Amino acid sequence: MAAQQSGALKRNLGLWAIVGLGLGYMTPTVVYDTFGLVSERTHGAVPTAYIVALVVMAFTAISYGKMVTAIPSAGSSYTYAREAIHPNVGFIVGWIALLDYLLLPLVNILILRLYMEVVFPDVDGWFFVILFTIIVTGSVAISMKGSAGFNSILLIFSLVVMVTFTVMVSIQVGDGRGVGSLWSGQPFVGTDFDFGNMLFGATMVCFSFIGFDAVTMYAEEAKDRKLMPKAILLTVLLGGAIFLVGSYFAQLRWPDNAEFADNVDDPLPVLGQIAGMDAFGGDGSVFMWIFTAAGFAATMASGISSHASVARMLMVMGRNGVLPRKVFGYVHPKTHTPLYSIIIVGVVSLSARFFDLDTIASVINFGALIAFTFVNISVIAFYAIKHKRRHTGSDVFKYIIMPGLGTLLTLTLWVNLDETSLTVGGIWTALGLIYLLVITKGFRSQPQSFDEAEPVTDFNKVAAE
């Protein structure tokens, strides 16, 4: 068979383009989508749940920065665990992380469908699922640079509306609504502070942070690999700041869920309507639609970022020979994107017509927290054990204590996941172990490895032979 025309990932992403992709993946407006559920669980202390989650994510982001410097490949937790610990461990981490990565594009399509079904209740949901899957898949398939630009436009629009909303509710709080004061400790302690509930709330808002790790997928497309640690940490800190400020002012305005008791599962449109009524009078519908449009834009941006990231993860697993190389390891020579992987993710996203949002969202954190845990462990394995960086106080602190704390913190959140998440995640993990058992012939061999520095071009050639 003739070799396919070679293709390679193109280095055209700067620092802020990568950070923008990460923030877009994180969907800033999700702070309002989940506000009712988290407020109910924490008894009105949503900002504290975000602080706890941010601390955990910050430790893990530092570990990601260390690993992406050592192994600058577009493989994320899968690659790090494979190289630092063992190929079989890398496979299982990658398999579990797929639960996170594959479901996020699907969740975004599902949310977009729900938005549109509210606006156009007479149109079958299939139409919106197909429409948005085509738009997202096409955008990612054409070029990564184009995806970054489209993502930035959507992200900026949603942030502008969020700032407007924050100013509006701040004025209303100053006029006596909600808590009645712009400077209050109540949003941090709620009405009945309980640390156990706060940990559970933190596991819920971890969903909001998923995305900072995904920027490591763009390591091979960064203009300079040295940008990656800074991009990862900036994504976490900026995302955390957005969530913290947004939840603080929302909690000031709505210290409990009484005003939107019938819409606790997804209060974003109602919050916009109430804020619009108080600010402009009338029924608040104009600002409700503007606010909902911001949520729509942020979700579309997340859909683009998450779709691109999982496609690249599948590409790396294809390169490794764990998945069929001809399909998953292929990079299109003209678009410089892993075309077949992108299309496969699009096909999976079509199933958004059948699933319930709560069920899928509850499972996503299982894969994410396992991936975060093993990235922290990979730092210890790679630096302290493999490269013996453990003989000075500085090395012990950077390569043992810091990632060790990150491991303990992520595991603490993991054990506080709900029963559905642990059950579905356990089944998925078991399936991965069975598949690994088959491809390694009873663990007598290892999943095929590859040189991280080898050009993508060569993998296309191997796939074609």
KEVO-903889 format. One record per residue (C-alpha): y negated, z negated, x negated; residue in one letter. Coordinates in pm, whole numbers, padded with zeros to 5 digits, always signed. Each point is the difference from the previous one (the first is absolute). Layout:
<atoms>
YZXA/...
</atoms>
This chain:
<atoms>
+00000+00000+00000M/-00343+00085-00136A/-00215-00291-00094A/-00274-00087+00241Q/-00355+00045-00115Q/-00102-00319-00175S/-00244-00249+00146G/-00163-00317-00125A/-00202-00282+00148L/-00367+00063-00077K/-00225-00265-00161R/-00306+00019+00225N/-00045-00349+00148L/-00273-00233-00127G/-00027-00379+00040L/-00176-00003+00336W/+00217+00277+00143A/+00307-00211-00078I/-00162-00318+00137V/-00102+00194+00311G/+00360+00113+00052L/+00114-00360-00033G/-00261-00131+00245L/+00076+00282+00239G/+00369-00087-00020Y/-00088-00362+00083M/-00183+00105+00321T/-00305-00235+00001P/-00022-00010+00381T/+00349-00153+00020V/-00176-00337-00034V/-00109+00047+00363Y/+00327+00151+00121D/+00192-00311-00108T/-00283-00251+00057F/+00129-00129+00335G/+00358-00059-00118L/-00103-00170-00325V/-00267-00210+00173S/+00257-00114+00253E/+00250-00092-00270R/-00251-00181-00226T/-00190-00164+00288H/-00323+00177-00085G/+00012+00008-00382A/+00053+00368-00080V/-00226-00002-00314P/+00218-00268-00162T/+00311+00211+00058A/-00175+00283-00183Y/-00101-00230-00286I/+00363-00112-00048V/+00122+00359+00008A/-00277+00114-00236L/+00099-00260-00262V/+00361+00120+00013V/-00104+00364-00018M/-00237-00065-00293A/+00280-00145-00214F/+00221+00294+00089T/-00280+00252-00065A/-00035-00135-00354I/+00373+00054-00051S/-00027+00355+00133Y/-00282+00061-00247G/+00217-00116-00290K/+00294+00217+00107M/-00198+00316+00071V/-00147-00031-00352T/+00344-00030-00154A/+00170+00259+00224I/-00266+00248+00120P/+00223+00192+00239S/-00035+00071+00371A/+00288-00226+00094G/-00146-00343+00084S/+00239-00294+00050S/+00308+00225-00014Y/-00084+00129-00348T/-00109-00339-00134Y/+00317-00181+00109A/+00218+00285-00126R/-00159+00008-00344E/-00062-00373-00045A/+00317-00147+00153I/+00282+00246+00077H/+00039+00344+00163P/+00211-00147+00282N/-00264-00265+00070V/-00263+00273-00004G/+00195+00195+00257F/+00032-00296+00238I/-00371-00088-00037V/-00089+00362+00068G/+00233+00013+00297W/-00150-00317+00152I/-00354+00121-00073A/+00081+00318+00193L/+00018-00219+00309L/-00368-00073-00057D/-00111+00345-00116Y/+00190+00205+00260L/-00113-00215+00292L/-00370-00008-00087L/-00066+00372+00066P/+00204-00036+00319L/-00202-00307+00107V/-00327+00184-00054N/+00113+00294+00213I/+00116-00247+00264L/-00339-00177+00004I/-00181+00332+00028L/+00226+00089+00290R/-00081-00330+00175L/-00374+00056-00045Y/+00020+00345+00154M/+00227-00106+00285E/-00273-00243+00108V/-00260+00279-00001V/+00227+00266+00150F/+00263-00188+00206P/+00124+00318+00169D/+00099+00170-00326V/+00353-00059-00126D/+00014-00201-00322G/+00212+00269-00164W/-00304+00225-00021F/-00200-00252-00204F/+00292-00089-00226V/+00059+00366-00088I/-00373+00077-00036L/-00080-00288-00236F/+00318+00042-00200T/-00094+00364-00067I/-00357-00095-00098I/+00105-00278-00239V/+00295+00188-00150T/-00208+00315-00048G/-00287-00186-00165S/+00228-00171-00252V/+00201+00316-00068A/-00303+00219-00081I/-00137-00213-00284S/-00040-00360-00109M/-00367+00057-00078K/-00060+00130+00350G/+00181-00301+00143S/-00221-00234-00203A/-00315+00171+00129G/+00111-00007+00363F/+00110-00361-00043N/-00344-00096-00138S/-00185+00150+00297I/+00215-00189+00249L/-00019-00323-00201L/-00380+00008-00029I/-00042+00059+00374F/+00226-00292+00090S/-00176-00233-00245L/-00344+00092+00137V/+00113-00084+00354V/+00157-00325-00121M/-00329-00102-00162V/-00184+00085+00323T/+00247-00209+00199F/-00039-00293-00241T/-00378+00009+00029V/+00024+00010+00380M/+00233-00299+00027V/-00206-00190-00259S/-00309+00037+00218I/+00201-00113+00303Q/+00130-00308-00182V/-00354-00081-00111G/-00103+00018+00367D/+00260-00261+00092G/+00315+00202+00071R/+00334-00119-00135G/-00033-00280-00253V/-00379+00030+00023G/-00070-00017-00374S/+00032+00260-00275L/+00102-00264-00253W/+00300-00195+00124S/+00326-00129-00141G/+00180+00039+00331Q/+00132+00352-00071P/+00182-00145-00303F/+00162-00299+00170V/+00023+00113+00363G/+00056-00242+00283T/+00332-00145-00121D/+00066+00069-00368F/+00367+00023-00097D/+00107+00124-00344F/+00330+00138+00130G/-00181+00210+00257N/-00243+00109-00269M/+00284+00126-00220L/+00144+00192+00294F/-00347+00141+00067G/-00022+00104-00365A/+00328+00192+00031T/-00148+00180+00301M/-00317+00106-00183V/+00198+00114-00306C/+00045+00314+00206F/-00374+00057-00045S/+00026-00001-00381F/+00281+00250-00029I/-00158+00288-00187G/-00130-00150-00322F/+00346+00047-00152D/+00012+00357+00125A/-00280+00108-00235V/+00249-00026-00287T/+00157+00312+00151M/-00303+00193-00125Y/+00041-00100-00367A/+00099+00355-00096E/-00304+00141+00182E/-00263-00240-00140A/-00254+00160-00234K/+00070-00285-00242D/+00305-00227+00019R/-00213-00292-00117K/-00173+00007+00341L/+00310-00123+00182M/-00010-00381-00059P/-00367-00007+00098K/+00066+00218+00307A/+00281-00229+00117I/-00203-00321-00034L/-00312+00156+00155L/+00204+00118+00298T/+00135-00351+00060V/-00334-00177-00044L/-00207+00247+00203L/+00262+00015+00273G/+00025-00379+00006G/-00379-00032+00021A/-00012+00242+00294I/+00274-00189+00186F/-00152-00340-00075L/-00353+00090+00111V/+00125+00188+00306G/+00229-00283+00112S/-00261-00270-00071Y/-00269+00149+00223F/+00252+00099+00268A/+00133-00358+00000Q/-00355-00136+00027L/-00058+00218+00305R/+00345-00057+00154W/+00129-00345-00109P/+00288+00047+00245D/+00155+00286+00194N/-00136-00094+00343A/-00230+00306+00033E/+00280+00247-00074F/+00305-00194+00119A/+00156+00313+00152D/-00037+00204-00320N/+00117-00238-00273V/+00246+00256-00144D/-00274+00255-00079D/-00349-00132+00078P/-00207+00252-00200L/-00128+00204+00298P/-00075-00316+00202V/-00185-00163-00289L/-00215+00312-00024G/-00064-00002+00374Q/-00101-00369+00009I/-00226+00040-00303A/-00154+00312+00156G/-00068-00175+00333M/-00172-00293-00171D/-00205+00225-00228A/-00101+00283+00230F/+00084-00108+00352G/+00200+00208+00247G/+00377+00010-00022D/+00009+00040-00380G/+00205+00317+00023S/-00213+00203-00243V/+00049-00236-00293F/+00360-00056+00103M/+00068+00370-00057W/-00193-00001-00327I/+00195-00302-00121F/+00328+00153+00114T/-00093+00322-00182A/-00047-00203-00318A/+00348-00143+00046G/+00128+00352+00057F/-00169+00126-00319A/+00131-00289-00210A/+00350+00053+00136T/-00016+00371-00080M/-00113-00083-00355A/+00289-00243-00034S/+00237+00263+00134G/-00107+00244-00271I/+00024-00256-00282S/+00332-00149+00109S/+00156+00342+00058H/-00100+00116-00348A/+00129-00318-00163S/+00348+00000+00149V/+00036+00370-00078A/-00066-00079-00365R/+00247-00288+00004M/+00266+00236+00134L/-00097+00247-00272M/+00062-00258-00272V/+00337-00093+00149M/+00079+00371+00010G/-00097+00036-00365R/+00239-00283-00077N/+00288+00180+00167G/+00047-00283+00251V/-00107+00242+00273L/+00067+00378-00015P/-00228+00148-00267R/-00042+00341+00158K/-00165-00158+00301V/-00161-00327-00104F/-00080+00077-00364G/-00178+00327+00076Y/-00377+00039-00056V/-00164+00312+00141H/-00149+00214-00281P/-00318+00089+00192K/-00086-00314+00198T/+00130-00239-00270H/+00151-00221+00271T/+00364-00104+00072P/+00016+00234+00299L/+00354-00062+00125Y/-00040-00379-00014S/-00326+00027+00192I/+00167+00204+00274I/+00290-00247+00024I/-00242-00290+00049V/-00166+00204+00274G/+00332+00045+00177V/+00060-00377-00014V/-00349-00059+00143S/+00091+00204+00308L/+00217-00291+00112S/-00322-00191+00076A/+00053+00115+00358R/+00299-00231+00041F/-00083-00327-00173F/-00189-00313+00097D/-00293-00095-00225L/+00079-00373-00011D/+00360+00058-00107T/-00085+00240-00282I/-00296-00202-00128A/+00213-00316-00018S/+00243+00172-00239V/-00249+00157-00241I/-00084-00323-00183N/+00367-00050-00093F/-00003+00302-00229G/-00351-00064-00129A/+00059-00362-00102L/+00331+00084-00170I/-00176+00274-00197A/-00283-00238-00095F/+00250-00266-00110T/+00187+00237-00230F/-00317+00136-00157V/-00085-00357-00103N/+00354-00048-00130I/-00024+00333-00185S/-00298-00126-00201V/+00209-00294-00124I/+00302+00222-00070A/-00198+00276-00173F/-00247-00198-00210Y/+00148-00348-00049A/+00368+00093-00025I/+00030+00367-00100K/-00298+00005-00238H/+00012-00371-00092K/-00365-00066+00090R/+00055-00375+00043R/-00083-00166-00331H/-00372-00073+00046T/-00184-00198+00265G/-00184+00312+00111S/+00322+00198+00043D/+00172-00283+00186V/-00295-00022+00239F/-00032+00377+00058K/+00364+00102+00006Y/+00183-00307+00134I/-00229-00245+00183I/-00218+00252+00187M/+00281+00229+00120P/+00215-00310+00064G/-00264-00136+00236L/-00025+00342+00163G/+00377-00003+00056T/-00005-00346+00159L/-00294+00088+00224L/+00149+00325+00128T/+00337-00168+00062L/-00178-00277+00192T/-00146+00257+00237L/+00332+00189+00017W/+00196-00304+00123V/-00262-00046+00273N/+00061+00345+00150L/+00121+00011+00359D/+00367+00034+00092E/-00026+00367+00102T/-00144+00098-00336S/+00266-00189-00195L/+00283+00140+00214T/-00104+00366-00013V/-00092-00032-00367G/+00337-00156-00078G/+00184+00285+00173I/-00207+00260-00187W/+00073-00176-00331T/+00373-00007+00076A/-00005+00375+00068L/-00173+00053-00333G/+00264-00203-00183L/+00275+00207+00162I/-00171+00325-00101Y/-00046-00131-00355L/+00367-00096-00010L/+00092+00359+00092V/-00230+00183-00243I/+00095-00230-00290T/+00373+00021+00082K/+00036-00373+00051G/-00274-00092-00252F/+00200+00162-00281R/-00297+00227-00075S/-00374-00012+00049Q/-00238+00213+00206P/-00110+00287-00224Q/-00305-00081-00210S/-00277+00219-00143F/-00280-00004-00254D/-00320-00116+00170E/-00206+00215-00236A/+00193+00320+00073E/-00215+00253+00189P/+00070+00054+00367V/+00045+00368-00088T/+00333-00069-00165D/+00136-00172+00307F/-00076+00304+00211N/+00186+00209-00252K/+00301-00234+00008V/-00003+00009+00382A/+00007+00380-00003A/+00287+00041-00239E/
</atoms>
